[in-house]
Amino acid sequence: MTRFCTYFLVMLFAISLLQFPAYAAAKKSKRAKPAARHVLSYAKNSEAMQLAQAIAEQENLDPEWVRTQIKEAKFLPQVVKLMQPGPVGGKKNWAAYRSRFVTPTHIAAGVAFWQANKDVLLRAEHEYGVPPRIVLGILGVETIYGRNTGGFRVLDALATLSFDYPKEHPRREARVTYFRGELAQFLMLTKQMNRDPASYKGSYAGAMGWPQFMPSSWLKHAVDFDDDGHIDLWQSQADVIGSVANYFKNYGWKNGLQATPNMVLESKTVELENGVDDATLYPVDDNFFVITKYNNSYYYAAAVLELGAAIQQAIGEEIKNGQTKN
């Protein structure tokens, strides 16, 4: 009898082990609710459809076409993450910032770009008054001469920033207004170029091409500098050069001012923080502030000047050594 009871208890224990995983899984499935997921498409977003109608009326576009394009837009969580505001109270560091852009790689690429486009750069200087070193500095800082133009669909990036800009950002309302305007300008641009809006790739902020023009900048400042009948800021280096130079001319670039890192230190300077070290007093002129129209940062403008000056110095050394053909 004892042997039978023992056998019976062992069988019950074995059966319970076989049933436990299924039971546990069932309990787990009842407890675990699927994580709330953000809508992946803006096709059913009422706010997006309202904006589509407003864009169509404002830009005199076919409402159905605008709705179709915005319905195609997808939410990009990574874009929201990249747009999160930075830490409050942290000190900037000019030396560290400069080291990201004034590198042997940037300088060598800038020299190569000069060698391939010297005539066009000089023609742009003659036409717009903007020295080659400024154009070289911009293109090097922005994309290392076309190496890093961005892999985000511009349509998705602009839609995400129009409807899902980070709520924590202190300037959220102003930024949403800005990106909705850029979305409208982007659709206008694609219509003018007769190209599918979904085919454009750019930065997480919607900037495009070698010079990283936002759609409104493309429409206002981009030029057909190679005279082939259309503007291409991805494939035409002449269009890229002419467009950057024209941008600065339109913002008031003054031909003849120095705008170099070696300007004589006079009364006009800006302070660039260096973390815990002493700040740098950086000499500036009116053209320095024109550069900030491209990116509203003194650090950015100074980096453009520093890279342009380093490339110019390298070019001068090559000329001296007889390596650059005139």
HELIX and SHEET records of a PDB file:
HELIX    1   1 THR A    2  ARG A   31  1                                  30    
HELIX    2   2 SER A   46  GLU A   59  1                                  14    
HELIX    3   3 PRO A   63  GLU A   72  1                                  10    
HELIX    4   4 PRO A   77  LEU A   82  1                                   6    
HELIX    5   5 TRP A   94  PHE A  101  1                                   8    
HELIX    6   6 PRO A  104  TYR A  128  1                                  25    
HELIX    7   7 PRO A  132  THR A  143  1                                  12    
HELIX    8   8 VAL A  154  PHE A  163  1                                  10    
HELIX    9   9 ARG A  172  MET A  193  1                                  22    
HELIX   10  10 PRO A  197  SER A  199  5                                   3    
HELIX   11  11 PRO A  215  HIS A  221  1                                   7    
HELIX   12  12 GLN A  237  ASN A  250  1                                  14    
HELIX   13  13 ASP A  286  ILE A  291  1                                   6    
HELIX   14  14 TYR A  298  LYS A  320  1                                  23    
SHEET    1   A 2 PHE A 152  ARG A 153  0                                        
SHEET    2   A 2 LYS A 201  GLY A 202 -1                                        
SHEET    1   B 2 THR A 269  ASN A 274  0                                        
SHEET    2   B 2 ASP A 277  PRO A 283 -1                                        
END                                                                             
